[in-house]
Amino acid sequence: MKRALITTGILAVAVGAACHTSDASEAQVRDSHGNYASTAQYNAMARTEFDAAMDAGLRDFDVRLKSMELEANSLGPEALEEYHAALDDLMQKRRSFEGELARHRAMLDDDWRDNREDVAEAYESLREELDETYEEVVEEA
């Protein structure tokens, strides 16, 4: 349940940024020089918000991983053994996601928009793996 809420929240930020709609009054927004806001500016905001959501997701992953380590230490040797057995795989998946995110950030706008959903799904997969491992660590105790 908690995992679904976190994932839904991150995806909602990403989707909300991607599907930003505006009413007629917002379409008339002008910059300090009297120029209308360009589509490129809106796309940049969506991209920035998406990147911020992915960065927040990685920070949350790190906090959850540390929490799992502390939990495993307090639960005893079996839980700690399960934690250490899964740690290398989790860290490899995190590094892989970071690489995908870096590649995604380097894309041109058109490619970036096409790839945004794939990156969000990759993050969701990473979080699911972490949550499943957390459950296994707790079950070992």
Residue pairs with C-beta under 8 A, 6 or more apart in sequence:
3 127
3 128
3 131
6 60
6 127
7 124
7 127
7 128
10 53
10 54
10 56
10 57
10 120
10 123
10 124
11 120
11 124
13 49
13 50
13 52
13 53
14 49
14 50
14 53
14 54
14 116
14 120
16 49
17 45
17 46
17 47
17 49
17 50
17 53
18 46
18 50
18 113
18 116
20 42
20 45
20 46
27 36
28 36
29 36
29 37
30 36
30 37
31 37
40 109
43 109
43 113
47 109
47 112
50 116
51 105
54 101
54 119
54 120
54 123
57 123
57 127
58 94
58 97
58 98
58 101
61 94
61 126
61 127
61 130
64 130
64 131
64 134
65 90
65 130
67 134
68 83
68 130
68 133
68 134
68 137
69 83
71 79
71 134
71 137
71 138
72 79
72 80
72 82
72 83
72 137
73 80
75 137
75 138
75 140
75 141
76 141
78 140
78 141
79 137
79 138
79 140
79 141
81 140
82 136
82 137
82 140
83 133
83 137
86 133
86 136
86 137
89 129
90 129
90 130
90 133
93 126
93 129
94 126
97 122
97 123
97 126
100 119
100 122
101 119
104 112
104 115
104 116
104 119
105 112
107 115
